[in-house]
Amino acid sequence: MEGINDDSNRDIITEAAAMAFADPHLQIPDRYIRAVGGSGVVVVGDGESLELPVVDMARLLDPEHREAEVALLGSACRSWGFFQLINHGVDEAVIQKMKDNTVQFFELPLEDKNTVAVRPGGIEGFGHHFRSSAGKLDWAENLMVETQPFQQRNLEFWPSKPPTFRDSIDKYAMEMWNLTTRLLRFMASDLGVEQETLLAAFRGKRQTFGLHHYPPCRHPEKVIGISPHSDGFGLTLLLQVNDTLGLQVSKDGRWHPVRPLPGAFIVNVGEILEVLTNGRYKSVFHRVAVDAERGRVTVVVFQDACINGLVKPLPELGETPRYRAIGKSEYFKGHTAEVLGQGERFIDTLKKGFKKEHMPPAATLPAPPPSSTLAVVAAWGGCGRCRLPTSSPGAGSSGGELAASPPVGSGGGEGAAAAAELATLRRTEMSGALTHSHRRKRAMQWPPLSSATMPLAYYSATADSLAPNFWPAATAPAPTPHRQPKECPRPGCYTLTPLREPWSSLEIGFLKRSCKERSTSLGQKANWSLDKSMEGVKAMNRDIITQDAAMAFADHHLHIPDRFVRADEVPAAGEVVVVGGDDESSELPVVDMARLLDPEHREEEIAWLGSACRSWGFFQLINHGVDQAVIQKMKENTVQFFELPLEDKNTVAVRPGGIEGFGHHFRSSAGKLDWAENLIVQTQPFQQRNLDFWPSNPPTFRDSIDKYTVEMSNLTMRLLRFMASDLGVEQEPLLAAFRGKRQSTALHHYPPCRHPEKVIGIAPHSDGFGLTLLLQVDDTPGLQVSNGGRWHPVRPLPGAFIINIGETLEVLTNGLYRSVFHRVVVDTERDRVTVVVFQDVCIDGVLKPLPELGEPLYHAIGKLEYFKGHTTEVVGQGERFIDTLKK
């Protein structure tokens, strides 16, 4: 922001301003009073408003509706520059926490809020919005912070009150980035360009938060919440915290009040995205009017964009550029002048052939109507979702013509029901029950769409809660309490600079922090590692990979070492027959996340999900929405790691008596080993990560693990919500049992073996966690699932995750869901590589059924005691420990 500080000043909130905001009987200070005008701009009132288009993410993800919904998305961006997004898939718990913390922050005394006050000439911090060129102020108080790139975060402006606010901002910022990238992929499809082309313009660019509080004003016609402007970023995502109206969008010379749908995001195109799309998408003026009686609170996230430091149209559009290229800094200065002057759009000056007289008239402020007229009722003039005339082809139905529909918003259901109803309008496509073969065929034809994820930095947002020895310095291993760098005089504190470059997302966040800020949360010592938390379970030894073992894995002609030979071991009780062929009954169920998100198919798909968890305990998940770039990078880095020389892999070798690190899987009670090499690391909670076991080779591996495991956490939470619906319980009890619990990640490499009948990749077992998410890196089969007394080989679908129920989730669901035995067999010629994420669960440190499910069928047991019992089961490969808990 350098070079524009003299013009971009934001004013602090003074005591006088705070009193004016709080007391409606006080006189409005002159600097807030705006001259009313009537430049032909008319506010649309009751009976004549056209509402924003509504885009449904569930339909975008659903192959059956995707084409029509992408067309609707493109139409909204072209005609309005705004739309409401429903069924977006963002974690409701994250949204609610963000809402709660935002309200709590604005309710603080002024002195507390001013601890993060904007500084003279600055942008970040708490204060007024930008002062106009005439010295006028908007009737609002705002908190602005930069949230990405992570190394540019300045936590001095991140409020520490309420205590969870920093963590809320961090999690919410990550969710918004995920949502942005999902939308960009569909926008790319609409624009006819490769997804990566558009994503690259946004990836790694600035993300800024604006939290806004618009106090009520007894003379709303004299003030403005935010002056008319268009956003100087790429994409804006607005969350309405309460139900007070205020946002107005300019279209066709009139202001249209926006009525937010419950649970929806309001998304609008910024000026930079207009330029990127060569003017196809519109960035339009909008403003905020103030209510006479009620305050309004919003959370707004701005996603920036550019191409190699330039604002210019995408060359891939294949069109003659309508805008001249301009450096990002120069653009920002020009846009700042636009905002401060509240005049014409700066990007219009970039249009080729631009002349001043071609500019549209400035969007001046007319007198807002009484607050009562802001309750908008739609005037029916076309489709209730896209607002196209009912004769417009291709806007929704498979036949290309829209039939008449009743007006939306003219009555009927309220709240979430209204959003759900709106989401089902204009759908004439045939829908019905999908057979198992139909699901599999559809899955093979439609690879999943996804959302990119930037490196999560819960740790940088909550840096006070982190263990300093997790952050390695450039020239030495991470310091420990027994090896303190000389730079820091404080006991137990570490100076971490200089960090190596490029910085990983695991290292940033402390770059601008003084040593006094690097203590653990609440002054308590962190629980550093999975190994430490599992003291007393030392029978669970894992062996390191020796040179002899590595040679046996690599050379098929060598004799198989005796400790790997398992031919005489019975893998499970009873007769075991491997099912082969193409018998459909032997295939795992296939669950479609797009259908779970789609209100039209949700009920049916939830029933299917529940059936899979009850009958198989396994299913394949398609259309999951996880970023394909994150998945691909994780695959590549995993393969690269296992291809390293043994000495490099053993730099993160498992330690005696430990669990984390590189080595063999767990040794059996008979001293036998599985035919595999494994890397196990704990990835959540973040303060328990031990980076001593996170490989630094390949160089991007740590960052890949970090991004991938965050995606898996998100995916887990989405699945749990639908499982709660199937189980007939509220979502929160099930989510709470998983939230904040341990997440472990295991990377497995199963080398080929010339005598696969003598070895086992992983011995039969059931998982001792809550939920397991498996990513198949290659196409080598090997996983087998026990069902009906037989072993069923699993054929992974392209792009799918294989999900299975763990023992603790079986107990949690009181036996409704099944945790079943499974194993891995070895191929004679091909390697097999997988990435497996385990999500743990308990209730207040105890493993027991959810009380909401009635009379418990299992005895409650402490989590550590359970883990010891399960360890015995795994090591001995005997019966399930949880069966001993059954009453």
Solvent accessible surface area in square Angstrom, and as a share of the most:
residue,aa,sasa,rsa
1,M,92,0.41
2,E,153,0.69
3,G,66,0.63
4,I,8,0.04
5,N,62,0.32
6,D,134,0.70
7,D,95,0.49
8,S,1,0.01
9,N,44,0.23
10,R,7,0.03
11,D,30,0.15
12,I,82,0.42
13,I,2,0.01
14,T,51,0.30
15,E,110,0.49
16,A,67,0.52
17,A,1,0.01
18,A,23,0.17
19,M,102,0.46
20,A,9,0.07
21,F,17,0.07
22,A,83,0.64
23,D,55,0.28
24,P,69,0.43
25,H,156,0.70
26,L,70,0.35
27,Q,154,0.68
28,I,13,0.06
29,P,41,0.26
30,D,107,0.55
31,R,81,0.30
32,Y,0,0.00
33,I,58,0.30
34,R,27,0.10
35,A,94,0.73
36,V,89,0.51
37,G,32,0.31
38,G,73,0.70
39,S,64,0.41
40,G,62,0.59
41,V,30,0.17
42,V,81,0.47
43,V,25,0.15
44,V,0,0.00
45,G,17,0.16
46,D,86,0.45
47,G,50,0.48
48,E,81,0.36
49,S,0,0.00
50,L,56,0.28
51,E,14,0.06
52,L,6,0.03
53,P,1,0.00
54,V,5,0.03
55,V,0,0.00
56,D,0,0.00
57,M,1,0.00
58,A,0,0.00
59,R,1,0.01
60,L,0,0.00
61,L,6,0.03
62,D,0,0.00
63,P,11,0.07
64,E,65,0.29
65,H,1,0.01
66,R,30,0.11
67,E,153,0.68
68,A,22,0.17
69,E,1,0.00
70,V,17,0.09
71,A,46,0.36
72,L,5,0.03
73,L,0,0.00
74,G,0,0.00
75,S,26,0.17
76,A,0,0.00
77,C,0,0.00
78,R,84,0.31
79,S,43,0.27
80,W,7,0.02
81,G,0,0.00
82,F,3,0.01
83,F,0,0.00
84,Q,2,0.01
85,L,0,0.00
86,I,6,0.03
87,N,36,0.18
88,H,8,0.04
89,G,17,0.17
90,V,6,0.03
91,D,20,0.10
92,E,83,0.37
93,A,28,0.22
94,V,19,0.11
95,I,10,0.05
96,Q,93,0.42
97,K,91,0.38
98,M,0,0.00
99,K,44,0.18
100,D,52,0.27
101,N,2,0.01
102,T,0,0.00
103,V,50,0.29
104,Q,78,0.35
105,F,1,0.01
106,F,15,0.06
107,E,129,0.58
108,L,38,0.19
109,P,76,0.48
110,L,27,0.13
111,E,131,0.59
112,D,35,0.18
113,K,15,0.06
114,N,43,0.22
115,T,105,0.61
116,V,10,0.06
117,A,22,0.17
118,V,4,0.02
119,R,127,0.46
120,P,136,0.85
121,G,14,0.13
122,G,22,0.21
123,I,18,0.09
124,E,35,0.15
125,G,0,0.00
126,F,0,0.00
127,G,0,0.00
128,H,0,0.00
129,H,22,0.10
130,F,31,0.13
131,R,79,0.29
132,S,10,0.07
133,S,95,0.61
134,A,82,0.63
135,G,31,0.30
136,K,49,0.21
137,L,1,0.01
138,D,2,0.01
139,W,4,0.02
140,A,0,0.00
141,E,9,0.04
142,N,0,0.00
143,L,0,0.00
144,M,16,0.07
145,V,0,0.00
146,E,21,0.10
147,T,0,0.00
148,Q,2,0.01
149,P,18,0.11
150,F,11,0.05
151,Q,67,0.30
152,Q,89,0.39
153,R,12,0.04
154,N,35,0.18
155,L,9,0.05
156,E,94,0.42
157,F,17,0.07
158,W,1,0.00
159,P,4,0.03
160,S,76,0.49
161,K,105,0.44
162,P,16,0.10
163,P,122,0.77
164,T,58,0.34
165,F,0,0.00
166,R,39,0.14
167,D,37,0.19
168,S,5,0.04
169,I,0,0.00
170,D,1,0.00
171,K,58,0.24
172,Y,0,0.00
173,A,1,0.00
174,M,8,0.03
175,E,6,0.03
176,M,0,0.00
177,W,3,0.01
178,N,4,0.02
179,L,0,0.00
180,T,0,0.00
181,T,0,0.00
182,R,11,0.04
183,L,0,0.00
184,L,0,0.00
185,R,16,0.06
186,F,4,0.02
187,M,0,0.00
188,A,0,0.00
189,S,62,0.40
190,D,34,0.17
191,L,8,0.04
192,G,66,0.63
193,V,18,0.10
194,E,133,0.60
195,Q,50,0.22
196,E,90,0.40
197,T,29,0.17
198,L,0,0.00
199,L,2,0.01
200,A,50,0.39
201,A,4,0.03
202,F,1,0.00
203,R,77,0.28
204,G,36,0.34
205,K,48,0.20
206,R,35,0.13
207,Q,0,0.00
208,T,11,0.06
209,F,0,0.00
210,G,0,0.00
211,L,0,0.00
212,H,8,0.04
213,H,38,0.17
214,Y,5,0.02
215,P,2,0.01
216,P,44,0.27
217,C,3,0.02
218,R,109,0.40
219,H,58,0.26
220,P,14,0.09
221,E,62,0.28
222,K,80,0.34
223,V,0,0.00
224,I,1,0.00
225,G,0,0.00
226,I,11,0.05
227,S,6,0.04
228,P,8,0.05
229,H,28,0.13
230,S,0,0.00
231,D,8,0.04
232,G,3,0.03
233,F,28,0.12
234,G,0,0.00
235,L,0,0.00
236,T,4,0.02
237,L,0,0.00
238,L,18,0.09
239,L,8,0.04
240,Q,19,0.09
241,V,20,0.12
242,N,53,0.27
243,D,107,0.55
244,T,3,0.02
245,L,25,0.13
246,G,3,0.03
247,L,7,0.03
248,Q,0,0.00
249,V,0,0.00
250,S,29,0.19
251,K,35,0.15
252,D,121,0.62
253,G,46,0.44
254,R,77,0.28
255,W,2,0.01
256,H,4,0.02
257,P,5,0.03
258,V,5,0.03
259,R,64,0.23
260,P,30,0.19
261,L,18,0.09
262,P,60,0.38
263,G,54,0.52
264,A,7,0.06
265,F,1,0.00
266,I,2,0.01
267,V,0,0.00
268,N,5,0.03
269,V,1,0.01
270,G,0,0.00
271,E,0,0.00
272,I,0,0.00
273,L,0,0.00
274,E,9,0.04
275,V,0,0.00
276,L,0,0.00
277,T,0,0.00
278,N,1,0.01
279,G,25,0.24
280,R,61,0.22
281,Y,0,0.00
282,K,79,0.34
283,S,4,0.03
284,V,17,0.10
285,F,29,0.12
286,H,14,0.06
287,R,0,0.00
288,V,8,0.05
289,A,2,0.02
290,V,4,0.02
291,D,14,0.08
292,A,34,0.26
293,E,145,0.65
294,R,119,0.44
295,G,21,0.20
296,R,6,0.02
297,V,12,0.07
298,T,1,0.00
299,V,0,0.00
300,V,8,0.04
301,V,0,0.00
302,F,26,0.11
303,Q,1,0.01
304,D,6,0.03
305,A,0,0.00
306,C,12,0.07
307,I,29,0.14
308,N,145,0.74
309,G,37,0.36
310,L,66,0.33
311,V,0,0.00
312,K,51,0.21
313,P,11,0.07
314,L,6,0.03
315,P,89,0.56
316,E,96,0.43
317,L,16,0.08
318,G,73,0.70
319,E,62,0.28
320,T,111,0.64
321,P,59,0.37
322,R,128,0.47
323,Y,7,0.03
324,R,109,0.40
325,A,51,0.40
326,I,5,0.03
327,G,25,0.24
328,K,36,0.15
329,S,72,0.46
330,E,99,0.44
331,Y,0,0.00
332,F,30,0.12
333,K,92,0.39
334,G,14,0.13
335,H,15,0.07
336,T,12,0.07
337,A,65,0.50
338,E,12,0.05
339,V,21,0.12
340,L,18,0.09
341,G,39,0.37
342,Q,42,0.18
343,G,20,0.19
344,E,52,0.23
345,R,27,0.10
346,F,38,0.16
347,I,0,0.00
348,D,9,0.05
349,T,43,0.25
350,L,0,0.00
351,K,78,0.33
352,K,121,0.51
353,G,68,0.65
354,F,66,0.28
355,K,115,0.49
356,K,133,0.56
357,E,132,0.59
358,H,122,0.54
359,M,25,0.11
360,P,67,0.42
361,P,119,0.75
362,A,39,0.30
363,A,18,0.14
364,T,61,0.35
365,L,18,0.09
366,P,12,0.08
367,A,55,0.42
368,P,12,0.08
369,P,29,0.19
370,P,91,0.57
371,S,36,0.23
372,S,86,0.55
373,T,43,0.25
374,L,6,0.03
375,A,61,0.47
376,V,2,0.01
377,V,62,0.36
378,A,7,0.05
379,A,33,0.25
380,W,77,0.27
381,G,56,0.54
382,G,0,0.00
383,C,2,0.01
384,G,0,0.00
385,R,7,0.03
386,C,5,0.03
387,R,28,0.10
388,L,51,0.25
389,P,76,0.48
390,T,47,0.27
391,S,83,0.54
392,S,20,0.13
393,P,110,0.69
394,G,42,0.41
395,A,10,0.08
396,G,3,0.03
397,S,15,0.10
398,S,95,0.61
399,G,73,0.71
400,G,18,0.18
401,E,119,0.53
402,L,6,0.03
403,A,61,0.48
404,A,88,0.68
405,S,12,0.08
406,P,94,0.59
407,P,56,0.35
408,V,22,0.12
409,G,27,0.26
410,S,67,0.43
411,G,61,0.58
412,G,67,0.65
413,G,40,0.38
414,E,145,0.65
415,G,33,0.31
416,A,79,0.61
417,A,62,0.48
418,A,28,0.21
419,A,13,0.10
420,A,45,0.35
421,E,100,0.45
422,L,6,0.03
423,A,0,0.00
424,T,53,0.31
425,L,32,0.16
426,R,22,0.08
427,R,31,0.11
428,T,72,0.42
429,E,33,0.15
430,M,176,0.79
431,S,62,0.40
432,G,42,0.41
433,A,90,0.70
434,L,20,0.10
435,T,86,0.50
436,H,30,0.13
437,S,55,0.35
438,H,75,0.33
439,R,7,0.02
440,R,36,0.13
441,K,121,0.51
442,R,15,0.05
443,A,2,0.02
444,M,107,0.48
445,Q,113,0.50
446,W,96,0.34
447,P,90,0.57
448,P,10,0.06
449,L,30,0.15
450,S,3,0.02
451,S,1,0.01
452,A,3,0.03
453,T,5,0.03
454,M,23,0.10
455,P,17,0.11
456,L,2,0.01
457,A,0,0.00
458,Y,26,0.10
459,Y,5,0.02
460,S,2,0.01
461,A,0,0.00
462,T,33,0.19
463,A,0,0.00
464,D,59,0.31
465,S,24,0.15
466,L,4,0.02
467,A,0,0.00
468,P,9,0.06
469,N,34,0.18
470,F,6,0.02
471,W,8,0.03
472,P,13,0.08
473,A,24,0.19
474,A,44,0.34
475,T,131,0.76
476,A,52,0.40
477,P,99,0.62
478,A,11,0.08
479,P,9,0.06
480,T,44,0.25
481,P,76,0.48
482,H,179,0.80
483,R,121,0.44
484,Q,75,0.33
485,P,34,0.21
486,K,200,0.85
487,E,115,0.51
488,C,5,0.03
489,P,121,0.76
490,R,104,0.38
491,P,118,0.74
492,G,50,0.48
493,C,5,0.03
494,Y,8,0.03
495,T,34,0.20
496,L,3,0.01
497,T,66,0.38
498,P,99,0.62
499,L,16,0.08
500,R,86,0.31
501,E,135,0.61
502,P,127,0.80
503,W,97,0.34
504,S,22,0.14
505,S,5,0.03
506,L,3,0.02
507,E,2,0.01
508,I,7,0.03
509,G,12,0.12
510,F,4,0.02
511,L,43,0.21
512,K,127,0.54
513,R,18,0.07
514,S,52,0.34
515,C,35,0.21
516,K,144,0.61
517,E,51,0.23
518,R,15,0.05
519,S,56,0.36
520,T,22,0.13
521,S,48,0.31
522,L,159,0.79
523,G,72,0.69
524,Q,117,0.52
525,K,153,0.65
526,A,15,0.11
527,N,58,0.30
528,W,44,0.15
529,S,9,0.05
530,L,4,0.02
531,D,25,0.13
532,K,102,0.43
533,S,35,0.23
534,M,20,0.09
535,E,99,0.44
536,G,55,0.53
537,V,11,0.06
538,K,98,0.42
539,A,87,0.67
540,M,11,0.05
541,N,52,0.26
542,R,8,0.03
543,D,30,0.15
544,I,84,0.43
545,I,2,0.01
546,T,49,0.29
547,Q,110,0.49
548,D,104,0.54
549,A,1,0.00
550,A,24,0.18
551,M,96,0.43
552,A,8,0.06
553,F,14,0.06
554,A,85,0.66
555,D,58,0.30
556,H,64,0.28
557,H,165,0.74
558,L,68,0.34
559,H,149,0.66
560,I,10,0.05
561,P,35,0.22
562,D,106,0.55
563,R,80,0.29
564,F,0,0.00
565,V,42,0.24
566,R,17,0.06
567,A,61,0.47
568,D,142,0.74
569,E,62,0.28
570,V,118,0.68
571,P,43,0.27
572,A,25,0.20
573,A,100,0.77
574,G,63,0.60
575,E,144,0.65
576,V,48,0.28
577,V,69,0.40
578,V,74,0.43
579,V,13,0.08
580,G,50,0.48
581,G,70,0.67
582,D,117,0.61
583,D,67,0.35
584,E,82,0.37
585,S,79,0.51
586,S,10,0.07
587,E,12,0.05
588,L,4,0.02
589,P,11,0.07
590,V,0,0.00
591,V,0,0.00
592,D,2,0.01
593,M,1,0.00
594,A,0,0.00
595,R,1,0.00
596,L,0,0.00
597,L,16,0.08
598,D,0,0.00
599,P,31,0.19
600,E,58,0.26
601,H,4,0.02
602,R,71,0.26
603,E,150,0.67
604,E,58,0.26
605,E,0,0.00
606,I,21,0.11
607,A,62,0.48
608,W,66,0.23
609,L,0,0.00
610,G,0,0.00
611,S,53,0.34
612,A,1,0.01
613,C,0,0.00
614,R,84,0.31
615,S,51,0.33
616,W,28,0.10
617,G,1,0.01
618,F,3,0.01
619,F,0,0.00
620,Q,1,0.00
621,L,0,0.00
622,I,6,0.03
623,N,2,0.01
624,H,1,0.01
625,G,4,0.04
626,V,0,0.00
627,D,1,0.01
628,Q,62,0.28
629,A,48,0.37
630,V,9,0.05
631,I,9,0.04
632,Q,88,0.39
633,K,83,0.35
634,M,0,0.00
635,K,46,0.19
636,E,70,0.31
637,N,1,0.01
638,T,0,0.00
639,V,50,0.29
640,Q,77,0.34
641,F,2,0.01
642,F,13,0.06
643,E,131,0.59
644,L,31,0.15
645,P,77,0.49
646,L,25,0.12
647,E,133,0.60
648,D,50,0.26
649,K,14,0.06
650,N,43,0.22
651,T,105,0.61
652,V,10,0.06
653,A,22,0.17
654,V,4,0.02
655,R,125,0.46
656,P,137,0.86
657,G,18,0.18
658,G,5,0.05
659,I,12,0.06
660,E,0,0.00
661,G,0,0.00
662,F,0,0.00
663,G,0,0.00
664,H,0,0.00
665,H,24,0.11
666,F,22,0.09
667,R,83,0.30
668,S,8,0.05
669,S,89,0.57
670,A,76,0.59
671,G,31,0.30
672,K,41,0.17
673,L,1,0.00
674,D,3,0.02
675,W,5,0.02
676,A,0,0.00
677,E,9,0.04
678,N,0,0.00
679,L,0,0.00
680,I,14,0.07
681,V,0,0.00
682,Q,1,0.00
683,T,0,0.00
684,Q,25,0.11
685,P,24,0.15
686,F,27,0.11
687,Q,66,0.29
688,Q,33,0.15
689,R,6,0.02
690,N,22,0.11
691,L,9,0.05
692,D,64,0.33
693,F,4,0.02
694,W,1,0.00
695,P,4,0.02
696,S,69,0.45
697,N,65,0.33
698,P,12,0.07
699,P,117,0.74
700,T,61,0.35
701,F,0,0.00
702,R,25,0.09
703,D,29,0.15
704,S,5,0.03
705,I,0,0.00
706,D,0,0.00
707,K,45,0.19
708,Y,0,0.00
709,T,0,0.00
710,V,2,0.01
711,E,2,0.01
712,M,0,0.00
713,S,20,0.13
714,N,17,0.09
715,L,0,0.00
716,T,1,0.01
717,M,29,0.13
718,R,25,0.09
719,L,0,0.00
720,L,0,0.00
721,R,29,0.11
722,F,24,0.10
723,M,0,0.00
724,A,0,0.00
725,S,57,0.37
726,D,32,0.17
727,L,16,0.08
728,G,67,0.64
729,V,18,0.10
730,E,132,0.59
731,Q,70,0.31
732,E,86,0.38
733,P,35,0.22
734,L,0,0.00
735,L,2,0.01
736,A,45,0.35
737,A,4,0.03
738,F,7,0.03
739,R,84,0.31
740,G,60,0.58
741,K,49,0.21
742,R,25,0.09
743,Q,0,0.00
744,S,4,0.02
745,T,0,0.00
746,A,2,0.01
747,L,0,0.00
748,H,8,0.04
749,H,24,0.11
750,Y,5,0.02
751,P,2,0.01
752,P,10,0.07
753,C,4,0.02
754,R,103,0.38
755,H,57,0.26
756,P,37,0.23
757,E,116,0.52
758,K,78,0.33
759,V,9,0.05
760,I,20,0.10
761,G,0,0.00
762,I,12,0.06
763,A,6,0.05
764,P,6,0.04
765,H,30,0.14
766,S,0,0.00
767,D,9,0.05
768,G,5,0.04
769,F,31,0.13
770,G,0,0.00
771,L,0,0.00
772,T,3,0.02
773,L,0,0.00
774,L,20,0.10
775,L,7,0.03
776,Q,17,0.08
777,V,22,0.13
778,D,48,0.25
779,D,114,0.59
780,T,3,0.02
781,P,61,0.39
782,G,5,0.05
783,L,7,0.03
784,Q,14,0.06
785,V,0,0.00
786,S,29,0.19
787,N,31,0.16
788,G,73,0.70
789,G,50,0.48
790,R,103,0.37
791,W,3,0.01
792,H,8,0.04
793,P,46,0.29
794,V,5,0.03
795,R,99,0.36
796,P,41,0.26
797,L,4,0.02
798,P,77,0.48
799,G,34,0.33
800,A,8,0.07
801,F,0,0.00
802,I,4,0.02
803,I,0,0.00
804,N,5,0.03
805,I,1,0.01
806,G,0,0.00
807,E,0,0.00
808,T,0,0.00
809,L,1,0.00
810,E,9,0.04
811,V,0,0.00
812,L,0,0.00
813,T,0,0.00
814,N,13,0.07
815,G,30,0.29
816,L,72,0.36
817,Y,0,0.00
818,R,92,0.34
819,S,4,0.02
820,V,10,0.06
821,F,46,0.19
822,H,12,0.05
823,R,23,0.08
824,V,8,0.05
825,V,45,0.26
826,V,10,0.06
827,D,39,0.20
828,T,62,0.36
829,E,137,0.62
830,R,107,0.39
831,D,64,0.33
832,R,7,0.02
833,V,10,0.06
834,T,1,0.00
835,V,0,0.00
836,V,8,0.05
837,V,0,0.00
838,F,32,0.13
839,Q,11,0.05
840,D,9,0.04
841,V,0,0.00
842,C,12,0.07
843,I,31,0.16
844,D,137,0.71
845,G,39,0.37
846,V,48,0.27
847,L,0,0.00
848,K,64,0.27
849,P,9,0.05
850,L,3,0.01
851,P,94,0.59
852,E,95,0.43
853,L,35,0.17
854,G,44,0.43
855,E,135,0.61
856,P,50,0.31
857,L,99,0.49
858,Y,7,0.03
859,H,94,0.42
860,A,63,0.49
861,I,15,0.08
862,G,31,0.30
863,K,33,0.14
864,L,81,0.40
865,E,106,0.47
866,Y,0,0.00
867,F,10,0.04
868,K,82,0.35
869,G,13,0.12
870,H,11,0.05
871,T,3,0.02
872,T,99,0.57
873,E,11,0.05
874,V,18,0.10
875,V,21,0.12
876,G,36,0.34
877,Q,45,0.20
878,G,37,0.36
879,E,145,0.65
880,R,29,0.11
881,F,43,0.18
882,I,0,0.00
883,D,57,0.29
884,T,96,0.56
885,L,13,0.07
886,K,94,0.40
887,K,136,0.58
